[in-house]
Amino acid sequence: MRPSLSAATRPAPPRLAWLAAAAVLLLGSGCIYRMPIQQGNFLDAEQVDQLETGMTRSQVMFLLGTPMVPTAFDNSRWDYYYYLKVQRPKYTETRRLIVFFENDKVSRIDRTEMPNTKVTNLPTG
């Protein structure tokens, strides 16, 4: 029969193992994945540049898609919104485009809240 070890004679776990376990717990607690939040219509600068006055509603819908905000009271304007939030690094992007219609044709385009993402100077070579 084997003698049992009492608490006084049992070997203590090494301190290095305890420190390693504590370090893994502390470092692992900050590694939480946070999904980017994306809502609305993604508005590409090239698509918005193709938008012109005089286009019909169906042409605008083909180019940009259906507007995000339904027009319950005023059918003479379509609002396109886009929102992107990324947690790490903290980054938020908001885009807004308003298309005004008269007689089912584009009369005016409000691009004041559209960032200028068009690249004009590309490096060569």
N, CA, C and O of each residue as an XYZ file, in Angstrom:
500
protein
N       0.842     -1.169      0.000
C       0.000      0.000      0.000
C       0.890      1.235      0.000
O       1.936      1.281      0.647
N       0.446      2.212     -0.733
C       1.199      3.443     -0.902
C       0.836      4.461      0.167
O      -0.342      4.679      0.451
N       1.830      5.071      0.749
C       1.495      6.077      1.764
C       0.988      7.354      1.095
O       1.517      7.753      0.057
N      -0.019      7.995      1.667
C      -0.539      9.250      1.132
C       0.315     10.414      1.606
O       0.872     10.411      2.705
N       0.395     11.403      0.737
C       1.198     12.577      1.084
C       0.330     13.581      1.823
O      -0.777     13.895      1.386
N       0.810     14.059      2.887
C       0.070     15.084      3.616
C       0.330     16.437      2.954
O       1.198     16.556      2.090
N      -0.407     17.423      3.352
C      -0.275     18.759      2.765
C       1.107     19.336      3.007
O       1.606     20.120      2.200
N       1.722     18.954      4.102
C       3.042     19.490      4.415
C       4.118     18.861      3.538
O       5.136     19.494      3.260
N       3.904     17.611      3.094
C       4.928     16.947      2.297
C       4.669     17.012      0.793
O       5.534     16.611      0.014
N       3.510     17.501      0.361
C       3.201     17.631     -1.062
C       4.053     18.721     -1.698
O       4.246     19.772     -1.087
N       4.583     18.500     -2.933
C       5.391     19.556     -3.558
C       4.511     20.732     -3.996
O       3.425     20.531     -4.538
N       4.967     21.910     -3.768
C       4.218     23.123     -4.139
C       4.398     23.386     -5.633
O       5.484     23.167     -6.169
N       3.330     23.859     -6.323
C       3.489     24.178     -7.741
C       4.490     25.314     -7.911
O       4.559     26.214     -7.074
N       5.251     25.277     -8.971
C       6.270     26.311     -9.150
C       5.637     27.693     -9.333
O       4.560     27.828     -9.916
N       6.312     28.687     -8.836
C       5.805     30.061     -8.917
C       5.773     30.561    -10.365
O       4.947     31.397    -10.730
N       6.666     30.045    -11.160
C       6.711     30.460    -12.555
C       5.430     30.050    -13.282
O       4.942     30.792    -14.135
N       4.888     28.895    -12.960
C       3.641     28.451    -13.576
C       2.489     29.370    -13.179
O       1.644     29.701    -14.011
N       2.452     29.777    -11.929
C       1.414     30.703    -11.464
C       1.531     32.051    -12.171
O       0.527     32.633    -12.581
N       2.752     32.540    -12.309
C       2.955     33.819    -12.992
C       2.566     33.728    -14.471
O       1.978     34.661    -15.018
N       2.887     32.624    -15.102
C       2.527     32.448    -16.513
C       1.016     32.389    -16.682
O       0.479     32.984    -17.617
N       0.322     31.686    -15.798
C      -1.138     31.603    -15.866
C      -1.769     32.976    -15.652
O      -2.724     33.331    -16.343
N      -1.246     33.750    -14.701
C      -1.769     35.089    -14.453
C      -1.527     36.009    -15.651
O      -2.390     36.814    -16.000
N      -0.356     35.891    -16.278
C      -0.049     36.727    -17.445
C      -0.971     36.394    -18.610
O      -1.431     37.298    -19.308
N      -1.251     35.111    -18.831
C      -2.156     34.708    -19.911
C      -3.554     35.250    -19.665
O      -4.205     35.727    -20.595
N      -4.019     35.185    -18.433
C      -5.354     35.706    -18.116
C      -5.433     37.216    -18.303
O      -6.414     37.727    -18.843
N      -4.414     37.919    -17.863
C      -4.422     39.383    -17.997
C      -4.315     39.827    -19.449
O      -5.042     40.722    -19.880
N      -3.418     39.211    -20.203
C      -3.252     39.608    -21.601
C      -4.419     39.152    -22.467
O      -4.782     39.837    -23.423
N      -4.997     38.027    -22.152
C      -6.114     37.514    -22.943
C      -7.404     38.278    -22.726
O      -8.291     38.247    -23.579
N      -7.525     38.961    -21.606
C      -8.770     39.683    -21.329
C      -8.933     40.904    -22.229
O     -10.057     41.368    -22.421
N      -7.857     41.434    -22.781
C      -7.949     42.595    -23.660
C      -8.138     42.236    -25.119
O      -8.260     43.127    -25.960
N      -8.163     40.974    -25.432
C      -8.271     40.528    -26.824
C      -9.701     40.161    -27.185
O      -9.956     39.057    -27.666
N     -10.602     41.044    -26.967
C     -12.010     40.810    -27.295
C     -12.266     41.389    -28.676
O     -11.970     42.556    -28.935
N     -12.812     40.575    -29.554
C     -13.106     41.030    -30.916
C     -14.405     41.818    -30.915
O     -15.423     41.366    -30.391
N     -14.354     42.984    -31.499
C     -15.553     43.801    -31.646
C     -15.804     43.993    -33.127
O     -14.965     44.523    -33.856
N     -16.975     43.553    -33.556
C     -17.329     43.630    -34.968
C     -17.509     45.075    -35.413
O     -18.021     45.898    -34.655
N     -17.094     45.388    -36.636
C     -17.407     46.719    -37.162
C     -18.908     46.831    -37.420
O     -19.548     45.880    -37.869
N     -19.452     48.005    -37.130
C     -20.875     48.259    -37.323
C     -21.022     49.047    -38.620
O     -20.479     50.144    -38.758
N     -21.758     48.477    -39.563
C     -21.952     49.113    -40.857
C     -23.450     49.171    -41.138
O     -24.145     48.156    -41.080
N     -23.936     50.369    -41.443
C     -25.357     50.550    -41.708
C     -25.544     51.462    -42.912
O     -24.733     52.350    -43.172
N     -26.619     51.226    -43.633
C     -26.986     52.110    -44.733
C     -26.455     51.669    -46.069
O     -26.041     50.524    -46.250
N     -26.474     52.609    -47.015
C     -26.013     52.379    -48.378
C     -24.555     52.796    -48.477
O     -24.220     53.940    -48.171
N     -23.679     51.883    -48.901
C     -22.293     52.274    -49.132
C     -22.250     53.135    -50.379
O     -22.667     52.697    -51.452
N     -21.757     54.340    -50.251
C     -21.716     55.294    -51.360
C     -20.283     55.425    -51.845
O     -19.448     56.059    -51.198
N     -20.012     54.822    -52.984
C     -18.700     54.893    -53.595
C     -18.564     56.230    -54.321
O     -19.519     56.707    -54.933
N     -17.387     56.827    -54.252
C     -17.172     58.139    -54.875
C     -17.368     58.077    -56.387
O     -17.860     59.034    -56.986
N     -16.990     56.967    -57.007
C     -17.159     56.841    -58.461
C     -18.636     56.798    -58.842
O     -19.029     57.377    -59.854
N     -19.456     56.118    -58.044
C     -20.891     56.073    -58.318
C     -21.520     57.449    -58.146
O     -22.345     57.871    -58.956
N     -21.127     58.141    -57.091
C     -21.692     59.471    -56.834
C     -21.269     60.447    -57.929
O     -22.042     61.333    -58.293
N     -20.051     60.298    -58.460
C     -19.596     61.172    -59.542
C     -20.394     60.951    -60.827
O     -20.495     61.863    -61.648
N     -20.958     59.766    -61.015
C     -21.767     59.480    -62.206
C     -23.168     60.071    -62.105
O     -23.874     60.166    -63.109
N     -23.569     60.464    -60.916
C     -24.902     61.022    -60.696
C     -24.974     62.424    -61.306
O     -24.122     63.271    -61.039
N     -26.000     62.657    -62.126
C     -26.144     63.941    -62.811
C     -27.583     64.426    -62.730
O     -28.509     63.635    -62.549
N     -27.758     65.740    -62.865
C     -29.114     66.278    -62.937
C     -29.741     65.826    -64.242
O     -29.056     65.682    -65.255
N     -31.043     65.605    -64.214
C     -31.765     65.159    -65.396
C     -31.960     63.648    -65.448
O     -32.706     63.155    -66.295
N     -31.303     62.902    -64.556
C     -31.479     61.447    -64.535
C     -32.858     61.104    -63.973
O     -33.401     61.846    -63.154
N     -33.415     59.988    -64.412
C     -34.715     59.551    -63.904
C     -34.531     58.814    -62.574
O     -33.415     58.464    -62.193
N     -35.647     58.586    -61.880
C     -35.603     57.863    -60.610
C     -35.047     56.452    -60.789
O     -34.267     55.983    -59.960
N     -35.440     55.782    -61.856
C     -34.965     54.416    -62.073
C     -33.458     54.394    -62.352
O     -32.778     53.448    -61.955
N     -32.927     55.410    -63.022
C     -31.491     55.478    -63.256
C     -30.733     55.691    -61.949
O     -29.681     55.092    -61.729
N     -31.274     56.547    -61.086
C     -30.646     56.786    -59.788
C     -30.695     55.522    -58.943
O     -29.717     55.190    -58.273
N     -31.817     54.814    -58.962
C     -31.950     53.594    -58.189
C     -31.003     52.513    -58.714
O     -30.448     51.746    -57.926
N     -30.816     52.443    -60.022
C     -29.882     51.484    -60.597
C     -28.450     51.805    -60.183
O     -27.662     50.898    -59.916
N     -28.112     53.087    -60.129
C     -26.754     53.517    -59.817
C     -26.434     53.398    -58.329
O     -25.376     52.883    -57.966
N     -27.338     53.870    -57.462
C     -27.061     53.940    -56.026
C     -27.828     52.933    -55.176
O     -27.504     52.742    -54.004
N     -28.832     52.292    -55.745
C     -29.662     51.387    -54.956
C     -30.845     52.130    -54.364
O     -31.024     53.326    -54.596
N     -31.650     51.410    -53.598
C     -32.813     52.049    -52.970
C     -32.348     52.930    -51.828
O     -31.385     52.588    -51.142
N     -33.009     54.059    -51.607
C     -32.591     54.944    -50.523
C     -32.834     54.302    -49.159
O     -33.769     53.520    -48.984
N     -31.988     54.641    -48.210
C     -32.059     54.057    -46.870
C     -33.279     54.541    -46.103
O     -33.939     53.761    -45.417
N     -33.573     55.811    -46.220
C     -34.681     56.404    -45.474
C     -35.897     56.482    -46.391
O     -35.851     57.154    -47.421
N     -36.975     55.808    -46.031
C     -38.169     55.892    -46.885
C     -38.787     57.284    -46.822
O     -38.753     57.956    -45.791
N     -39.347     57.690    -47.941
C     -39.950     59.023    -48.025
C     -41.453     58.881    -47.833
O     -42.194     58.642    -48.787
N     -41.886     59.029    -46.610
C     -43.308     58.873    -46.311
C     -44.101     60.134    -46.662
O     -45.232     60.041    -47.137
N     -43.520     61.295    -46.434
C     -44.262     62.534    -46.614
C     -43.799     63.345    -47.819
O     -44.599     64.048    -48.436
N     -42.510     63.254    -48.160
C     -41.965     64.065    -49.249
C     -41.300     63.135    -50.261
O     -40.191     62.654    -50.029
N     -41.972     62.881    -51.377
C     -41.444     61.979    -52.386
C     -40.516     62.689    -53.373
O     -40.062     62.085    -54.344
N     -40.235     63.969    -53.125
C     -39.376     64.711    -54.038
C     -37.911     64.667    -53.613
O     -37.080     65.378    -54.180
N     -37.588     63.841    -52.622
C     -36.201     63.773    -52.153
C     -35.891     62.375    -51.661
O     -36.711     61.735    -51.002
N     -34.686     61.906    -51.993
C     -34.203     60.617    -51.518
C     -32.953     60.860    -50.694
O     -32.056     61.592    -51.112
N     -32.895     60.245    -49.522
C     -31.751     60.380    -48.622
C     -30.979     59.067    -48.582
O     -31.545     58.007    -48.315
N     -29.693     59.153    -48.849
C     -28.800     58.008    -48.761
C     -27.841     58.242    -47.602
O     -27.124     59.243    -47.578
N     -27.826     57.320    -46.640
C     -26.953     57.415    -45.472
C     -26.030     56.207    -45.422
O     -26.407     55.108    -45.827
N     -24.825     56.421    -44.926
C     -23.892     55.329    -44.696
C     -23.137     55.624    -43.408
O     -22.671     56.742    -43.190
N     -23.023     54.612    -42.559
C     -22.354     54.765    -41.267
C     -21.477     53.546    -41.034
O     -21.921     52.410    -41.198
N     -20.226     53.788    -40.650
C     -19.295     52.706    -40.352
C     -18.566     53.055    -39.065
O     -18.020     54.149    -38.921
N     -18.564     52.102    -38.125
C     -17.852     52.301    -36.858
C     -16.992     51.077    -36.604
O     -17.492     49.954    -36.545
N     -15.689     51.302    -36.453
C     -14.732     50.244    -36.152
C     -14.173     50.525    -34.768
O     -13.763     51.648    -34.476
N     -14.154     49.505    -33.910
C     -13.749     49.699    -32.521
C     -12.242     49.876    -32.358
O     -11.804     50.756    -31.617
N     -11.450     49.062    -33.034
C     -10.003     49.133    -32.865
C      -9.348     49.272    -34.209
O      -9.496     48.342    -35.002
N      -8.669     50.281    -34.548
C      -8.592     51.552    -33.842
C      -9.914     52.295    -33.950
O     -10.676     52.079    -34.892
N     -10.179     53.146    -33.012
C     -11.458     53.857    -33.014
C     -11.566     54.703    -34.284
O     -10.772     55.615    -34.516
N     -12.562     54.375    -35.090
C     -12.742     55.038    -36.382
C     -14.225     55.062    -36.701
O     -14.908     54.045    -36.583
N     -14.722     56.218    -37.103
C     -16.120     56.364    -37.502
C     -16.171     57.126    -38.812
O     -15.494     58.139    -38.986
N     -16.984     56.622    -39.731
C     -17.156     57.285    -41.020
C     -18.647     57.441    -41.279
O     -19.414     56.489    -41.136
N     -19.053     58.650    -41.661
C     -20.445     58.934    -41.983
C     -20.502     59.605    -43.348
O     -19.756     60.542    -43.631
N     -21.396     59.109    -44.179
C     -21.608     59.720    -45.496
C     -23.099     59.962    -45.669
O     -23.931     59.173    -45.221
N     -23.415     61.056    -46.319
C     -24.829     61.392    -46.558
C     -24.942     62.064    -47.907
O     -24.156     62.945    -48.256
N     -25.940     61.628    -48.658
C     -26.197     62.181    -49.987
C     -27.693     62.384    -50.113
O     -28.477     61.494    -49.784
N     -28.089     63.548    -50.586
C     -29.512     63.838    -50.778
C     -29.732     64.160    -52.253
O     -29.049     65.006    -52.831
N     -30.703     63.465    -52.849
C     -31.046     63.672    -54.251
C     -32.452     64.256    -54.300
O     -33.395     63.662    -53.777
N     -32.591     65.417    -54.927
C     -33.878     66.085    -55.049
C     -34.441     65.862    -56.454
O     -33.710     65.890    -57.444
N     -35.756     65.640    -56.516
C     -36.421     65.377    -57.792
C     -37.473     66.438    -58.082
O     -38.115     66.965    -57.173
N     -37.636     66.738    -59.362
C     -38.739     67.547    -59.871
C     -39.228     66.870    -61.138
O     -38.443     66.627    -62.054
N     -40.517     66.562    -61.201
C     -41.113     65.869    -62.351
C     -40.391     64.546    -62.652
O     -40.138     64.209    -63.809
N     -40.069     63.814    -61.593
C     -39.407     62.506    -61.669
C     -38.023     62.538    -62.314
O     -37.558     61.525    -62.837
N     -37.366     63.689    -62.280
C     -35.989     63.817    -62.765
C     -35.166     64.506    -61.688
O     -35.692     65.308    -60.916
N     -33.883     64.194    -61.635
C     -33.000     64.792    -60.638
C     -32.857     66.281    -60.924
O     -32.439     66.682    -62.010
N     -33.211     67.095    -59.930
C     -33.091     68.540    -60.096
C     -31.873     69.098    -59.357
O     -31.276     70.083    -59.790
N     -31.506     68.459    -58.232
C     -30.398     68.972    -57.423
C     -29.817     67.818    -56.626
O     -30.531     66.886    -56.258
N     -28.498     67.884    -56.356
C     -27.802     66.861    -55.581
C     -27.033     67.552    -54.467
O     -26.235     68.453    -54.725
N     -27.269     67.136    -53.233
C     -26.571     67.702    -52.081
C     -25.493     66.718    -51.641
O     -25.791     65.663    -51.081
N     -24.223     67.078    -51.902
C     -23.077     66.223    -51.562
C     -22.250     66.811    -50.432
O     -21.078     66.457    -50.294
N     -22.805     67.681    -49.632
C     -22.016     68.375    -48.617
C     -21.432     67.431    -47.569
O     -20.381     67.727    -47.000
N     -22.087     66.303    -47.302
C     -21.584     65.381    -46.282
C     -20.944     64.146    -46.897
O     -20.894     63.086    -46.273
N     -20.456     64.288    -48.123
C     -19.730     63.204    -48.778
C     -18.244     63.529    -48.716
O     -17.827     64.582    -49.199
N     -17.436     62.644    -48.129
C     -15.996     62.923    -48.098
C     -15.398     62.807    -49.491
O     -15.887     62.051    -50.331
N     -14.357     63.549    -49.718
C     -13.679     63.515    -51.016
C     -12.691     62.364    -51.006
O     -11.552     62.517    -50.565
N     -13.130     61.211    -51.494
C     -12.287     60.017    -51.469
C     -11.693     59.734    -52.840
O     -11.052     58.700    -53.029
N     -11.889     60.613    -53.782
C     -11.384     60.394    -55.134
C      -9.867     60.660    -55.155
O      -9.410     61.727    -54.745
N      -9.104     59.682    -55.636
C      -7.659     59.814    -55.703
C      -7.298     60.461    -57.027
O      -7.654     59.952    -58.090
N      -6.588     61.592    -56.965
C      -6.250     62.300    -58.195
C      -4.792     62.102    -58.582
O      -4.489     62.030    -59.773
N      -3.885     62.012    -57.626
C      -2.447     61.871    -57.918
C      -2.000     60.469    -57.542
O      -1.714     60.187    -56.378
N      -1.941     59.592    -58.541
C      -1.478     58.243    -58.299
C       0.020     58.163    -58.593
O       0.472     58.710    -59.599
N       0.798     57.496    -57.744
C       2.235     57.372    -58.029
C       2.432     56.464    -59.255
O       1.728     55.468    -59.424
N       3.385     56.821    -60.086
C       3.682     56.024    -61.277
C       4.961     55.247    -61.040
O       5.895     55.743    -60.409
N       4.997     54.043    -61.543
C       6.216     53.220    -61.460
C       6.299     52.426    -60.284
O       7.273     51.695    -60.101
